Every structure is written in structure tokens, then in C-alpha cells.
Amino acid sequence: MKNIVKVVLVGVFIGIYMPAWSQLLIGVKAGFQMSKIDYNDKDYYDEYEIGFKPGYNAGAVLNYKVSNTFSLHTELFYSSKGKVEKKDQYNVKNVVSYNYLDLPLMLRVSHHGKIKKLRVEYYFNTGPSFAYWLGGKGKLHSGELSEYIDTNQLKYKIDFKEASHYDNLYVEEPNRLQMELNLGGGFIFDMARGQKLMIDMRYAFGIGQTFLGTKAGGDFGLIEYHDNLEGVNHVISLSAAYLYEIDVRRILKKGKIR
């Protein structure tokens, strides 16, 4: 945790004290991702088979370039994470999507080159991300359900308030603000004047004990099965972004965007 804070502070220092010949890149992004939960209780893996859940992300991008090598990169985007877990012994399968609003703050290191005549920026970035849990929905298959309703399958929504019926998953003591560490890199291709295409690959994982909730925190109102929320998200993503370059020096000197 201390190392993450140091990285962010160095990035802020660079952003404040570098001269105003820096540039901004602004734009929008969208992408595909795979995610799962890494549980705190490792014995849980002996009972349940854990798999990845496909999802997506979409939002806004801002990059503050203070030199050809260093830049500060941030985004604000909607993200669909989740998990797939099953236990054949009790005929249980839970497939769930979690909806988040993510805010990464990263320091980027870049190298510039060319592919034939096309200018390309290769980069690596790292830094923390703050993820706010909005809610979600899922599908539970359990033989125990037939004791309470007419079917053994249930489509449900996540509820942070106590649920009085079986079509909601009541999350007791949720941790809705979670923290992750991002590691990744990618390419930025120069397109038309001032326009760029960014291809980004990233691995994000929860740090510390910023779990979604408690071990038995997901309550369907059942006896045998409770959704284990004592874990953190692990996400592998691939996204593309359309970026527009703003020359800060020209704004200050001429009062216009190039």
C-alpha cells in the first residue's frame, strides 16, 4: 500500500511542477473483460469450482502528458465484473455480474517508435483504482430453491437493503468502495491530425482486505447456501479508445485548441 501511495505522489509531483508545454489526451473507451473473485478463505476452492465471468467496460479517458516519457493517466468508466461458481455435490451454480463505477489513477511510462510510416507510442502504466459497487444481477441454480419456490432456478438482483422475497440477494454489510491495483500496457497509434487510437491491455486485482463483504454476506434466505463475498475482484481487460490531442502550450500562447 505504501508503494502505491509513493507512485501516485510522484505522479502528482510531476504533474504540478512540469512546465506548461504538456499535452492532454481526452476521449472515450470501450472494451471486453474477464473477471472472477479471489477468496480470502483458500479452503473455499476445495468446495467450489470458480470460473471467469465475461463482462465489458465503457467510459471516458484523460491523459496528461508532461513529456515524451511520462504522463498521468485517469479514466472514469462503467464496468461489469462478476464470477461463476458451482458445486456439483449440492447441485449449486451461481453466475453473477457486478456493476461498478471505476476510477483508476495511473503513472504511465512511454517509448515512441514507428511501424513503417505510422508513429506508435508503446507504454506501461501502473497505479491504484477506486471501484464503487453499484449493484448487479445473477442466476442461481440450487436444489434447495425448490423447497421454497416452484423452480430450482432463480434470477435475482443484488439488494443492499434487507430483502423480503427470494428474487433479491441481500448483501449484509457490503463494502461498496473497493480498491484495486492496475498493471498493464498498450499502444497508441497516430491517426489523422490530433486524433489517436489507443489499444490497452490491463490486469487489475483487489488489494488489502477491501472485500465485497463477509463470508456469508450474500443472503438468499436459504439455509444451505450463502454467497461468499469475502474476496476481491481479479480482472483482465482489453479495450480500445478514441483520443483527441490538446496542446496546452498552444492554448496558453494563442488561446485556441489545435
N, C-alpha and C positions, 0 to 999 in steps of 0.2 A: 504493500500500500504506500509506503514512504517513497519508493522508487517512482511510482506513478505520479505522485504529487510533485516530485522533482522534475519529471518530464514536462508536466503541464506548466510549472513555474518558469522553466527555461523557455518554453514556447511563448508564454505571455511576455517575458522579458524581451525576447527577440522582437515580438510584435510591437512593443511600446517604443523601443529605442532604435530600431532601424529607421533610416531616413525615408522620406515620402516618395521615393522612386518606386515603391512597391506597387503590385498589381492585385486586382481582385478577379476571381472567377466565380460567377454565380450561375445557377442553373437548376435543372430538375433531374431526378434519377428514378429508376425502377429496376427491379431485379428479382431473382429467384433465390430461395434459400432452403436449407435443410437444417432441422433442429431437433434436439432431444434434451431430456433432463439428466443431469449428473447428480445422483442422490448422495446425500451425506452418509446414509447407512448402507455400506457396501454389501451387507448381507441381503439386502433387498434384491440384488441381482441374482441371488440363488433361487429366489421365489418367482421373480417375474422376468420375462423376456422384454427388453427395452429396445425400441427402434426409432429411426428418424421419421419426422413428420415434414412433408414439403410445405412451403409457405412462400410468401412474397414480401417485398418492401417497395415503398414509393414515397418520395418527398422532395425536399429542397436541399441544395448544396451550396456551400460558401467556402472558398479557399482564399486565404490572404497570403499572397506570395511576397516575401520580403527580400528574396534573392533568387538566383537561378537554382540554388541548392535547398534552401529552407522555406517552408511555408506552414501556416496554421490552417488546419482543415476541420470544418464542422459541418454537420448535417442536422436536419430535423425531419424525421420520416416516420410513417406508419409501418409497422412490422407485424407479420403473422408468424408466431413461433408455435411450438407445441411438442407433442410426444405421442408415441404409440407404445402401449404396454399390454402384455397379455400373460395369463396364467392358465395353462391348459387343464391343470388339475381341478380347478374350480370353474372352468368354462367362463373365464373373465377376459374381456378385451376392452380396453379404453383408448379411444382415439380422440384427441382434443387439440384444439387450436387456441392459442393465447394471443390476444391483441395488445400491442404495445405502441407507445409513442417514444421513439428513441432519439437521444441527443448525444452523439459522440463528439469528443474534443481531442483532436489528434495533432501530433507533430509529424510533418512529412519531410522526408529527405529525397531529393530528386537528382537524376542524371539525364542529360539531354543528348540525343543522338539522331540518326537518320536511318530510315529504311528506304533505300533507293533515294527518291527526292522528297519523301514525306518526313517531316520533322516529328520526332516522337520523344516524349518525356517518360522515363521509367522512374517509378517511385516506390518507396516503402514508407508506411506510416504506422504509428502506434499511439495508444492513449486510451483513457477511460471513456466509458459510455454510460449515461444515465437513462434507465428504461423505466417508464411509468406504465404499470399494468392497467389496461383499460377494461378488460373483461375477456370474454371468449365463449366458445361453444364446443360441444363434443358429442360423441356417441358411445354409449356404454352397452356392452353385451354381458349379461350375467344371469345365471340360472336363478339367483336369489330374487331377481326382479319379479318373476312370475308369481311369487308369494304375495306381492302387493298390488301388481297391476296385471293386465291381461296379456302381456308380452314379456319376452326376456331381453328386449332391446329398448333403449331409451335415448332419445335425442334431447340434449339438455343445454341450458345456458348457465354461465357462471354468474353467481349472485354473491355480492359482498355483504348483503343483508340476509338475516336468517330466513330460509325458505320454508314455506308451509306445505309444499307439494313436491312431487317427485320429478318434475321436469326442470328443476333447478339444482345446480351443485352449489351448496352453501359453503363458502370458504371462511373458515373460522380463523381469526387473527391473521389476515393476509398482510404480506409485506409488498405493498404496491409500488414502491420506489426501490428499484434494484440497481446494482452497479456491475458493469462488465469491463473486461479489458479487450481491446481490439488489436489484432495483429494482421497485417496484410500489405498488399501492394497492387500495382497495376500499370496501366499505360494511358497516356493522354496523347491523342493524335490531333495535329493541326488540320483543320478543315478549311472553310472559307475564312476570310479576314475577320479576326476576332472571335471565331467560333471553333469549339473543340469538342472532341468525343472522348470521354473517359470510360475505360473498362476497369472495373475494380473487383478484386478478389479479397475476401476477408474472413478471418476466423475470430469469433467473439465468444468469450466464456465468462460466466459469473465468477466474481472474486469475493473473498471473505465469506461471511455467513449471511449474505443477502439472499436467503432462500425465499421461495414464493410464499411459503407458510410453514405450518408444522407437519409432523409426520402423518398425523391423522386429521389434517386440517380440511380435507375435502369431504364434506358430509352429504351423502345422497339420502340419508335417512335409513340406510341399510344396516344390517348387523355385521355381516362378514366382511364386506368390502368398504374401505375408506380410501379416498385418493391421497396418495403420499405426495405432499407438496414441499417436503424438506429437501430441496435440491435447487440447483441453479441451471440456467439455460446454457447450452452449447450450440452455437450457430455457425454454419458455413454458408457463405453467400457469394453470389456472382451478380453484379449489377452493371448497368450502363447509364451514363449521364451525358446530357447535352449541356455544354457550358458556354458562357459568353464572357469574354475578357474585357475588363475595365481598367484602363491605365490611370492610376491615381495621380501620377505626375502630370499628365495632360489635363486632368480635371483641375488641379491646383493652379497650373500655369495658364491654361486657356479657358477654363470654366466650361469644358464640354467633354463628353464621352466619345472616344474614338469610334 
